[in-house]
Amino acid sequence: MCIEDQCIGGRVRRRDFLKTPAVGVALSAPLFSAGSRLRVTGTTVEYADALLGTDVERPRLSWVLAADGTGVRQTAYEIEVDGWSSGKVDSGETVGIAYGGPALRPRTRYHWRVRVWDGDGCASEWSERSWWETGLLGAPWQARWIGAADASPSLAGASWIWSGDPVGTRWFRGVVTVPDNVVTLVATADDDFTLFVDGREVLRSPETADGWKIGRRAEVTGGRLVVAARVTNRAGNGGFLLRLGNSPVTGWKASATEVPGWEQPGFDDGAWPEATVLHPYGQGPWGSGVTVEEDPGPLLRKEFVLAKPVSRARLYISGMAYHETEINGLRVGDRVLEPGFTDYDRTVLYSVHDVTSSLRPGGNAIGVALGRGFYGMRTPNVFGWERPSWHGEPRLLAQLEISHPDGTTTTVASDGTWRVTAGPTRSNSLYTGETYDARLAPSGWTSPGFDDREWEPVVPMAAPKGVVRAQEHEPIRVVETVTPAGVSEPSPGVVVADMGRTMSGWTRITVDAPAGTVVRLLHGETLNPDGTVRMANRYVTGPRQQLDEYVCGGARETWEPRFSYKGFRYVQVTGARPVELAGRVVHSDVRKVSAFRCSEPLFERYDAAMRRTVTNNLHDIPTDTPVFEKNGWTGDAQLGAPSMLAEFGMARFLTKWIGDLADSQEQSGQLPLIVPSGGWGGKEMSPAPEWTTVYPFLLREMYRVYADTRVAERHWPALVRYLDWEIARLRDGLAVTALGDYHPPGVPGVPPEDTRLTATTYLYRGLVLTAELGEVIGKTTRYRSVADGLLKTFNATFLDPSGHYRTAKDPGYRQTSNAVPLAFGMVPPGSVAAVAGRLADELKARGNRLDVGCLGAHVLLQALSDNGYADLAHAVAAERAHPSWGYWFDNGADTMWEMWDTATRSRNHYYKGTVVEWLYTRIAGLRPGDAGFRTFTVRPEITKVSWARMDFESVRGRISVAWSVVDGRMRLTVEVPVGSTAEIHVPGSTEAPAGARHLRTDRGYHVFSAPQGRWTFG
């Protein structure tokens, strides 16, 4: 027992203890067991240990408790925040307690602590103080958006020309007179061209599909100029397009044959016929589809003088799409590729940095380099990222607020007094890489005293349409540096480094070469037969793919990119032999929260590979591949989310991306297939509920794993609008899709069966999950009844009387068509045994080999294990013949692949690596229950695995499951944190430890209920 007024911080007052009847009695145990005292071992605010710069008006506070013994529980808590107290609140909740004090002030740091009471009424010690700091909280910015004047040449007024048959090579000549200064020339052709001005080659476009989509540019000196071009078209429409400054090129003439000297200014072209003008730019088959090569990345700077000492300084900054900042020559922070990618018409993120130590009385300088990201993308691509509605040139919003000891404040904000110049980053693209010319890098430009008189004044830029909000999720960082595992030289001057692992990020290189030497670094996941790097991306126009270029400054230099990342294992270096090479692993800095081990080495390789694949695809959004698309495919995220949630702390990351889902929603309620969206994916390959029901799925998982109701409440209207849109488009009571079980063996995309089957299963699950979520947050829905009707039609349409699911289009038995209904609980009780048995028989007949795409890969093993075929599930997981997961690893995989064969496009694709979910939930046996693991289940499956262990840091504390089988008997140990109750399934016969309660038996397992504590069975 413990009486509250006899406890101070869990300690009994001596004078009160002496008044108890126990005085003088020889005690065999202490009156107050030390094991019953709670300890606060960790605190978080909005899922972070501490938070610098949040715009959340009522941050949620959480804490983790520990206690010796078993059955210890929290009965009350008290929170203190800078003088405000919640008072003693009778509650066992430790997760997501919203701050309830006075309204928060912007730009303010708040300190907080918590103490709790146990079941005996004893209070714990106060936790260590933690803090959060507010951002601008909606206060008006004093800063303005600024940038460089857009120097991109326009093609307006130019016309496409050609001569004769559209296929073949043509030679063109024309004359133009321009002012005697440097002007920009831009040209393109369908298919490719070489351009001369006064006999000197100034541009050459490579032979490539759709090369006309790239307008190539060059600087030329004015005067009377003779322009000559050789243009080749191999199929379809032929055309050539050129504009030189604001002056039209006149008198175009053409020839179907090459004549020596044709490109020289003195050549006599009097016998050549006039070229044919086809269409003005913007019309004809090419439309307005040409994207002109980009301007160099701008550098912006500002000098200022501080007359007083600095007590505190904060930088509030958003550089679109990416920014890197220095103050007084020192880099600000360690974040990269920031701010986070969003739909910029809806949301723009800013960051907050503590820069107190960077400033000093006297002269100071701030400098910002800007990169393009998706916001300023100029690389033509299938997904249209070069032309979304929010597209724009790089721009900056920055506000530096400096506090002084006397209480005054100095503000340095982005405005018209800043200066700008074209920087040494000549181009940067998430798809093609970066070109950096070290000869053009201004030395000391972020330090005071730099001479910027030749720089230009910045120009005001239009603000993006989106609301500017603080970035709440984890930043992207360089999280690891990798030394190459091997280096080869497949041909003279070509060096190929093997990083020893498949990764996302970039290469840091040290070189020592003459000024002007161009060093090229080509990144790829695989090699050609000759040992060179293989890299080709059909989704991006042009031959340049994941290629960085460094133009040497003439000394020993070390360089790494700043505004693009690549997916790769190999990097090929040409131009100069590197002195040093290092792989830089770059991704969102999410925290690892679990560890898995077992007796089967192959399964441990799966676990390591999936963790690597997941992080390789976390860059503010969950991408499909860091190599080819870098898109936030909704279906990939839906399939991978359970694994992600088991492996990493994903609450902040997913909260951000769920916001992206809402931002991308159309007025009708439809969601695009990729999020954020630049406009692609609303019609192309749409609709697809197996992809877009990620919305209800993630909201339900956020409650299951984190007890998060706020995110559900915030998104409820948009979620309802989405599901109502899905329901309204049902056909004959079934859902329809453009996708299905994507990429089964031997199929390059959509599977052959009637895809209404999988579409309906995913919509059914989404409706049920939403109905459950509505019950949690007090929302009444019609979705259970709609789901019931959907289920009835589904089984009437697809469940064959013989005991398996089939469609009229099936080329044979389909594993996915049967595994998904089993996993989603859609099979009528009387048919479960037949459907599961047929699935098992078909797998055995195929030699345990897979015949599933991404949807089936996710649920197949769970469906087998949960229906009495755990040994078969193990055999399928361990199979090494093609197609199987083991086949990948016998062929060198260290990450999960997109397709089942070795010719797979992507080797960094998590949507089929979901076999690990079975390892965590069926082999280790840790299955999430609900409400942030307030409840969870432990049920390890007995297979050929002889031992397994899973440790998981839940929001309530550490959960651990460890078991081994010795002489046919399992010994199982489970750790349950304070605030959780575990349902523990133990195979065979065993007695309940003291404090655990026997509930029932279930298919050979004894089922126990166990509260907080460490429990051992067997």
Secondary structure by P-SEA (a helix, b strand, c coil): cccccccccccccaaaaaaccccccccccccccccccccccccccccccccccccccbbbbbbccccccccccccccccccccccccccccccccccccccccccccbbbbbccccccccccccccccccbbbbccccccccbbbbbccccccccccbbbbbcccccbbbbbbbcccccccbbbbbbcccccbbbbccccccccccccccccccbbbbbbbbcbbbbbbbbbbcccccbbbbbcccccccbbbbbcccccccccccccccccccccccccccccccccccccccccbbbbbbbbbbcccccbbbbbccccccccccccccccccccccccccccccbbbbbbbbccccccccbbbbbbbbbbcccccccccccccccccccccbbbbbbbbbbccccbbbbbcccccccccccccccccccbbbbbcccccccccccccccccccccbbbbccccccccccccccccccccccccccccccccbbbbcccccccbbbbbbbbccccbbbbbbbbccccccccbbbbbcccccccccbbbbbcccccbbbbbccccccccbbbbccccccbbbbbbbccccccccccccccaaaaaaaaaaaaaaaaaccccccccccccccccaaaaaaaaaaaaaccccaaaaaaaaaaaaaaccccccccccccccccccccccccccccaaaaaaaaaaaaccccaaaaaaaaaaaaaaaaaaaaacccccccccccccccccccccccccaaaaaaaaaaaaaaaaaaaaaaaccccaaaaaaaaaaaaaaaccccccccccccccccccccccaaaaaacccccccaaaaaaaaaaaaaaacccccccccccccaaaaaaacccaaaaaaaaaccccccaaaaaaaccccccccccccccccccccccaaaaaaaccccbbbbbcccccbbbbbbbbcccccbbbbbbccccbbbbbbbbcccbbbbbbbbccccccbbbbccbbbbccccccccccccbbbbbbcccccccc
